[in-house]
Amino acid sequence: MSQNLPRTDLLDRLAARTLAREHASLHRRLQVIEQVDGPWLVRNGQRLLGFCSNDYLGLAQHPQLIAALKQAADETGVGSTSAHLICGHRREHAELEDVLAAWTGRERALLFSTGYMANLGIQQALLSAGDLCVQDKLNHACLLDGTKLAGAELKRYPHVDVAGAARQLASRPQAAALLATDGVFSMDGDLAPLAELATLAGREGAALMVDDAHGLGVLGADGAGYVAGQGFGQHEVPLLMATLGKALGASGAFVAGSAALVDGLTQFARTFVYTTAMPPALAAASCVAVRLARSENWRREKLQALIARFRAGAAQLGLRLANSPSAIQPLLLGDADTALAATQWLEARGLLVTAIRPPTVPAGQARLRITLSAAHDEAQVDRLLAALSELPQGAHRPGHL
């Protein structure tokens, strides 16, 4: 029999959780950016040199993207007005999907509104209760959430530990299985051991899925991404997801693979079927971004030179960087209070570098997530290094953790 206990008030519970996060120095607050000019940002009236954007190639404000967006908006309007399967799939969407498929070496591509929705949709369409999904412990949250949404069993392996992945797959040898990994890890900037994972997936009969959001545009001979740069095509990596809002400077995401995969996702990926298509003008701008990313190799060359300059300077200063060859260069600080103090100290000196704290990263691994862009120049990188060298003693030295 019911004891007539009062229900828990959901809003009160949420408020209590929020207060607990604030007490732990983990509270997040929106900060309004008032103006953007390349790597420069204006916030609260202060002009800051930003090292926290994912605009790796410096394309977000490119005049050709802006012109394509304006022209397409003049012709098609702003919103697509409908889901793709009703009347929202426009010529601009179809053209972008063809361009992305050709660039990544796949038969077909399918657009999603965000990378989060793409990763949810892939897994919800593929996986069912009783299936197995094996994932790197540092995969993006949307990959983890996708497995939970699908109702499959999620098993995680230690970061980039292929033997650990093999043990997890072997634990349920009869289950239909998906092996999923980031290509470039978003918080650490390091790379998945793709060759070994592809071999493992082939041996175990698991489908391999790679989220190449931070590799597309940056890696590969013409920027086609980490997967392409490693020489892996549709057979080795049948499920490829990447986003348009990072190196391409636009917004949205896509899944690329076989024609059968795309047809299946069109039928069963709820985050595709039941949502409004991205604005067609945005798709038109994204097509231009792909063309620029493919043809202007100097952007990748400049970015790689800046990464090398930053890492060399950081090594001379004894800064504790993660082992990252990518545009993401985390400076490990340890606790959340130290990371917050560091970002505030840098902001007072005209630099915007975001503190990343739990639960985004594991407890004890708070860091400054420094990101470099082809929009930066050497003097700006040197300015950042000079500021980091003056951080309060102990906040950035080896062994601080």
N, C-alpha and C positions, 0 to 999 in steps of 0.2 A: 504493500500500500504506500501511496505517496505520503511523505511527511510534510507536504506543503512548504517545503523550503523555498525561499525566494530565488528567482532566477538570477544568474549573474548578469549584470548590466554590461553589455558589450562595449559601449562607449566608455564607461568607467574603466573597464579592463584595458582598453586601448590607451587611455590617458595614463594609466599606471605604468604600462610598458614603455610609453614614450618618456615619462619622467625618469624611469630607471635607466634608459639609454642616455639621457642627458647627464645624470649623475656619474655615469661611467665614461664621460667625455666622448660619447659615440653619437651624439645627436647631430642630425643633418639639417641644414637650413638652405633654402633657395637663395641664391645671390643673383641679382639682375645685372646682366651685361647691357650697358646702355649704348655702346658703339663698338664696332669692330673694324680694324684696319690692318689686314694681314695678321701678323702675330701680336699686334697691339690691341688691347682691350681697355674699355673704360668702364669702371665699376665704382659706384658711389662717388662719381666725379673724378676719380683718380685714374690716370693713364698707366696701365700696367703692361709689361712685356710678358706675354703668356707662354708658358711651357707645359700646358695641360690639355691642349686640343688634339683631336685625332685627325686633323687636316694634314696628313703626312706629306702630301705632294703640293700643298698650297693652292688647291684648286677651288676652294669654296667661294672665293670672290672673283674668280677668273671672269673677265669681261665676256668671253664667248659663252660661258655657261649662263651668265645673266641675260645675254641677248637671246639665247635659245629659249630660256624660260619665258621671257617677255613676249617673244614672237608666238610661241605656242599658246600662251595664255590669251593673247589677242584672238587667236583662231578658235580655240576650244573652250575658253573660259577657265575658271579656277578649278573647281572640283570635278571629279569624274561622275558624280551624282548617283553611282550605283556600284554594286558588286560586279566583279569581272564577268560572272556567268549570266548576268541580266543584260545590262547595256553599258557597263562601265569599262569594258575592254576596248581601248581605242587603238588607232593606228600607231600612236607613239609607244604604247605598251608593247605591241607586237614587234615593232622594230627594235626596241631595247632588248627584249628577250632573245631575238635572233643575234644581236650583237654580243650579248653576254655568253650565249652558247658557243659561238664561234671563238670568242676570246679564250674561254676556258677549255676548249676542245671537247665539248659535250654535244650530244645530239639536240638537246632541248634545254630551255631554262624557263622557270616560272617565277613571276614577281610576287613578293609579299610586301606588306606595308612596313614591317620592321624585321630586323634579325631575330628578335624575340619571338615574333609570331611565326617566322619561318621555322625555327627550331622546334617550337611547340607543334606546329602543323605536321612536320615530317614524322615525328615520333608518334603523334596521335594517329596518323594514317597507317603507319607501319606496325606498331606494337599493340599487343593485347595482353590481357591478364594471363599470366603463366609464361610470358616471354621474358627474356633477360636482356638488360642493357648494361654494358660494362663501360665505365667512364673514368677518365683521369680525375683525381681529387681536386684539381685546380681548374676544371672546366668552368665555363661561364654558367651563371645561375640559370639561364634559360634552357641549357641542355639538361640540367638536373631536373628542372621543373617539367620539361617535356616528358620525361620518363614517368614522373609521378602522375601527370595528367593522363597518360596512356594506360595506367594501371599495371605496368610491367614491373618486374623486380629490378631495382637499381643496385648494382654492386660497383664500388669505387676502388681504384687501385692507387698506390702511392704515385706521386707526381713523376711522370715520364718513366715509370718502372714497367717495362714490357713483360718481365717475368711475373710481376704482380697481376698484370692484365691477363696473362695466360692462366694463372691460378684461378682467377675469377671466372673465366670462361669454362675452365675444366670442371668447376664446381657443379655445373649443370649442363652436361654434355649433350643432352637430348633437347634442350630448349632452343627455340628459335632465338637468335641473338643478334644484337646490334652492338658494335664497338665504336664508341664516339669519342672524339677528341677535338680540342681547339688545335688549330695549326700553329698560330703564334698566340701564346697565352697573354691575356689582356692585362693582367696585373704584374706578371713577372717578365714578360717580353721574350721569354725563351721559346724554343721550337720543339714541337712534338717529334719523337723518333719515328718518323712516318714510314720509312722503309721497313723497320722491324714490325711496326703495327700492321702494315699491309700484308707482310708475310704471315703474321699470326692470324689475321682475319681469314686469309685464304686457307690456311691449314685447318682452322676450326670451323669453317663454313659460316662465319659471321659476316654480316654486311658492315663495311667500314664507312663511317660518316665523319667528315672533317668540316669544322667551322673555320673558314679562312678569312674571317672578317678583318683581321689586322695584317693579313698577308697580301690581299688583293690590292693591286696598284703599286705595292712596295717591292715585292719579291718576284722572281721570274724574269726571263729575258725581256719580255715586253710588258711586265707588270701583271701577268696573269695569275700571280699568287704563289704561295709557298708550295701548294700541291703541284702546280705546273712546273715550278722551278726545280722540283725534285724528280721530274720526269714521269709523274704518275698521271695516267689518264682515267677514262671512265671505267675501265675494267678493274683497275686496282682500287680506285676510290669511287664507288658508284654513287655516293651521296655527298655532294659538295654544296655547302652554303657559304655565301659571302654577302657583305653589306655594301651599300652605295653611299653611306653617310660618313665614311672615314676618309680613306685616301682619295676617293672620287669627289668628295666635297658636296654631295647631294643628300639624298635620304631614301630609305627603303632597303630592300634586300631581295635575294633571289636564291633559288635552289636550281642546280644544274646537274643533269644526268641523262639517262636514256629516255627515249620517247615514251617507253612503257612507264617509267617512274613518274614523269611529268603528267601523263594521263591519269595515273593512279592518284597522285596528289590533287589533281583537279577535281576528282570525284570525292575524295575522302578527307582531305586536309581542311578541317573546319575553320582554321584561321585564314584560309584562302577563300573558301566558299562563302562564309557568312560575314564578310567585311567589305567596306567600300574600297574600291581600287584607288591606288595612289593618284594624285592629280596628273593628268596626261602631260601638262607642261613640265612637271618635274621629271617625267620619263624622258622627254625630249632633251632636257638639260643633261640628264645622266648619259644619254648617247654621246653628247659632245664631250663629257668628262672621260668616257672610255676612250674616245679617239685621241684626246690629249694625253691621257695616261699611257697609251700604247706607243705614241709617236715621239713624245718628248722625254727621251731617256735621260736627258740632263737633270731632270728633277730627281730621279732615283740616284743618279751619280752624286749629285750635290748632297742629298740626304745621307747617303752612306759616308761621305766625307765628313759631314758634321757629326755623325754618330762616332766615327773614329776619333775625331778631335775631342769630343766630349769625354769619351772613355779614357783616352790618353791623359787628358788633363785631370780627370778624377783619380786615376791611378797615382799620378804624381802627388796629389793632395791627400792620398790615403782614404778617399771616400769609399764607403762600403756599398758598392753597386751590386745588384744582382747580375748573374752571368747572362746578359742579354745582347744578342747581335742586332736587335731590331730597333725601331724608332722609340720603343718604350724602354726607358732607363730608370728602374726603380732604385731609389736611395733608401736602404733599409735602416729604420730608426728604432724599431722595437715596440714601445708602448704608445698608446694613442695620444697621451698628453704631450709627449716629446714631438710627435709628428705634427700636432696642432700648433705647438709653439714654433716649430720650424717654419711652417707655412705662413704664420702671422709675422714672423721675423723677416721673411723674404718679401712679403707684401709691403711692409713698411719701407723697403728699399726698392720698390717699383717692380717687383717680379711676382707673377702669379703661378704658383706651383701647388697642386692640390694634395692635401694630406689624405691618404687612403687608410681607413681604419676598419677593424672588425665591425660587422660580419662580412664585409666585402673581401677581406683577407683574414687568414687565421689569427687567432689571439697571439700576441707577441710579435707579429710581423707587420705592424703599421709601417708605412713608408711614405715618402714623397714619390708620386708617380710622375716622373719627368718625361715629357714627350717632345721629340724634335720634329721639325718640319722643313721642307725645302723652302718655305717662306722665311726661315731664319737665315742669318748670315753669321760668319765666323766671329765678328765682334760681339754679337748678341750671345753666342755660346760662351765666349770668354767672359762676358759680364756675369752670366749665371755661375760659371766656375768660380769667379772671384768672390761672388756673394756666398757661395757654399763654403768656401775656404774660411769665411769669417763667422760661420754659425757658432753659437756658443759651444765652448769646449766640451767634448764628450757626446754631443748629440749626433755626430756623424762619423765617429772614428771606429776602426775595426774593433770588434769585441764588445761594442756597446750592448748588443743583445745579451 
